[in-house]
Structures are given as C-alpha cells and as structure tokens.
Amino acid sequence: MSEPKTADEPEENVGILNSNSFDPADLDSLTGELHDLVARRSVLGPCYRLFYHKPLHLVRGRGTRLFDADGTEYLDMYNNIPSIGHSNPVVTEAVTRQLGLINTHTRYVHENILDYAEELLATMPAALDRIMFMCSGSEANDLAVRCAQLYSGGEGIIVTSEAYHGNTALISGLSPSIGHDVPMSRTMRMIPSPDTYRLGTDDIGEWMCERISEQIADMRRHGIEFAGVLFDSIFSSDGVVPGRAGFLKPVVDLVHAEGGVYIADEVQPGFCRTGKAFWGFARHGIEPDIVTMGKPMANGIPCSAMAIKSEVLDAFAERNPYFNTFAGNPVAMAAARAVLHYMQDNDLLAHVDRIGDALVAELERIAAAHPVLGDIRGTGLFVGVDIVRPGTTEPDRDLAVRLIEQLRENRVLISLCGATGSILKIRPPLVFDEEDLAFFADALERSLTQLGA
C-alpha cells in the first residue's frame, strides 16, 4: 500500500483511462480461460485498458444486470451507454427490423433520419434548429469545435482541468483527464475543476466567470482569439459536480459577451440522466449555441449528434461539405428513435428524478455510519461521492480503489473519477429501480464494513 500524500502534496492526476485498471504485469495471477483471453489481448496492442485488478469476462446483460462467463450476476452502477437497460428488446426489435430492409448512408434519402431529427430537436430550445449525425461523441465534439472556431473567427477553447471530451487529434488536445503525457492544444486553456466540496459553495457561477475571464485575457496576451467554451454541464470527469441549478447562466452570458460560442457536451448528462430536465444544460435554464450528444442516445449502437443554431452552422457549411459513411444510417436512427420513444412513453425523466432522490438519501444514511464517504452530490441518476480521510476533505485514492474492488466482490460494478481517482462515479442505466437500490445499498454497507471503513 502506498504512503498517503500530505494535504500540501496533492495526489497526481491518474488519468481517466488508468483509474482502476488491470496491470498486464499481473497476467500470471489469472487462471484458466480468463488468463488465456487476457493474454490474447496482446494482439490489440498496449493502449487498451481493462477494468479491475481481476478483469471481468461479461457475456450477457439485461436491464441493470450483467452476467459473467460463470453465470455470476452483477448490478451495473456505472454504464450510461445502455441508457434504457442492457439488451432492451425495443432497441433489438427496431434494429432487427431495419437490418432486414436496408442500411446505407445519408447521400440517399431515408425517412428514419428525418423523423428522428425532428423529434430530437423538439426536445431542445427552438434556436437549436439544425442537427448533424456522427458515430461517436468524439466526432460530435470535433465538429462542434470546428464550427465554433469558424463562426467566432477565433481558435481558443476553454475546458475544465479534468475534462474528457473525446479522442480525435483535435479533441484529445482538449481532454486533459486522459493523462499528463497526452499533449494539449496550444490554443486551449483550462480553468480549475469547479470543486463545490472544497470551494464550500454550490453557487460557483461567478467563480467560474472570473476563471474564464483570466484565461481569455491570457489567450489574448499570446495572440489567440477566443472561440468559446466546451463544458459538460455536470462536469462528469471533474468529479460529478451538479452544483446549484442555474449556476451556468452567468457563464453563458460571459461567453457570448466575449464573442465566443457555448458548446454543451451532453454525452453524459443528456437524455434524462439528471432527472430534472431532459438535457443537463436545461437544468440551468441556459441556451447553448451547440449541443453534442452520443453514447446513451442509441443504447450502445454507434450514434452521436450535434444540434446547432443555423447561423453558427452556416459559417462552417458555406465552405465545408460533411460526409460520414456510417453516421445517421437507418439502423442507428431506428435504434435512437426507439430509445427516445421508450423514454417518452415510460416517463423516464420522472422516474429518474424520483429514484435519484432516493439514491442520494440512501448514500447519506450510509455516510452517517461511514465517514469515509465525504461529499455526496448528484441529480437524477448521476452521483459523485468523495472518498476521504475521515474528518478531512483529503482524498483517499487507495481506499477508493479498494472499495470498488470490494464492491465487485459483492457483485456491484462501479468506477472512479476526478483528478485523484478518488470519487465514486455512480451512473447506472436509467431503468435502475427500488430493488436495485436495495441491492446497491446493502453491497456498499457490507463492502465498507469488510474494509474496516
């Protein structure tokens, strides 16, 4: 076990992909088929990462539950991609039906993309009146930044210090949480994570405005014109920071006053996730210029999108055609439309709001007996819990890693986020219910007790 850092010696940024990872040097600790499968992964190269000290071999899923090759059942408290549950039959049926007809690209006319585009834009402010489709959140954010730069006439983009927005060449340079060895863009600037726990307030709008203004001034001293900001409205990789609803209002006003574009990365907080509004940005009552989305919108089928104000898109479109072979294909659109209809038909937003409040209440009850659970903050089914040294706000990464490993032994899958990898990132499929909550609460209490925490 590593020696704990002192309060004035901050723990190193562990990188979003290295948090809770299997060490390939431990291959010989594995046995049987698992050993052989992990060994075969060498053909994939060394960049990929596996969760957990002992990797999981998952073979099927249903709703909030996942099953490994031995038949062991786990509760999924982490995966937002299957937003309406693993292997949801409405998606399976929609995809199967469309695959039996045709699946081609957007240079032919097809009704699926048009029907879905109209229905999805109807969930957004009227000014966001154009939409384009891609295959990943990385691609959506890449195009969004390019549009923002052409519209504003600048290059400089501001993100938070632990942001993750994707892995294209452009967007990895705006994603500091990937790790220290990934080069950042010369025209990018960062503001600190809006850590409401340690700042001591939920009302951080003006604080963010001051930090943004400082970075805009620094850009201009270096001859870089400000293009805009790229923010995830719940600051997922920064440690899950919902803050007080509305705190982003002065931020978007400042960005516009400085001639910039506000890009809302809704890959994680969108599609009912926050419980208070269909979109994370809507919880703050703001109107972004561009909205990007991805992972959860088609329940795991590769699909993403960029909704945008027409005047912002026109600056890009007048000089640049855009074509993406698989983006917006009829099968992906059938899956995405099935997800949207399921959310609306089952009033999933109200469900998420209600069960999310119950989840936070259970966590607060458990924290009363286990003070290693520090700040508990969340909205809907997106909750962050700081794991700390009791009586302090100091992060305890070692305990956090041991806790998620112990939870795995108690059949709950969860992960970590934040600069020090010490914050539980609780983000189950949106069909999470009371039975799942009881299972999770019991496993968490047992795990903490087993660890003597």
Order of alpha helices (4+ residues) and beta strands (2+ residues): alpha-beta-beta-beta-alpha-alpha-beta-alpha-beta-alpha-beta-alpha-alpha-beta-alpha-beta-beta-beta-alpha-alpha-alpha-beta-beta-alpha-beta-beta-beta-alpha
